[in-house]
């Protein structure tokens, strides 16, 4: 499965660099948001609240 994703990304890169750039930015945004949410959940289970 990972290999097919890599092949898809390589094909997009070779066909259209602007579309590849948008895809990378979108994926990085999703990864950043998911890391932030995961960290928030872990900290709340430990009883640590962020400043409001």
N, C-alpha and C positions, 0 to 999 in steps of 0.2 A: 504494500500500500504506500509506504513512504517513497519507494522507488517511482511509483506512478505519479506521485505529487511532484517529485523532483523533475521528472520528464515533462510534466505539464508546465512547470515554471520555466524550464529551459526553452520549451517551445514558444511560450509567450515572450520570453526575453528576446529570442531571435526574430520573432514576427513583428513585435510592436513594443519598443522600449518605453513609450509613455504609458501604455497599459500596464506593463510590468512594474513601473514605478508606482502607479496608483495601487496596484495589488499589494506591493510590499508595504506601502504606507498604511493601507487598511489592515493588513495582517499584524504589523507592529502595534497599531492602535488597539486591536483586539487583545493582543498578548499583554500590553500594558494595563488595560482595564481589568483583565482577568487576574493579573498578579496583584493589582491594588485591591480588588474585591476579596481575593483569597487571603491577603494579609489582614484586611479589615475583619474578616470572619475569625481568623486565628486569634487576633488581638482581643476581640470581644469575648471569645470563649475563655481567654485567660483573665478577663475582667479589666482589661485596659481599654479606656475610652479615649478617643481623640478629643482635642480641644474643640469647643463649639463656639 
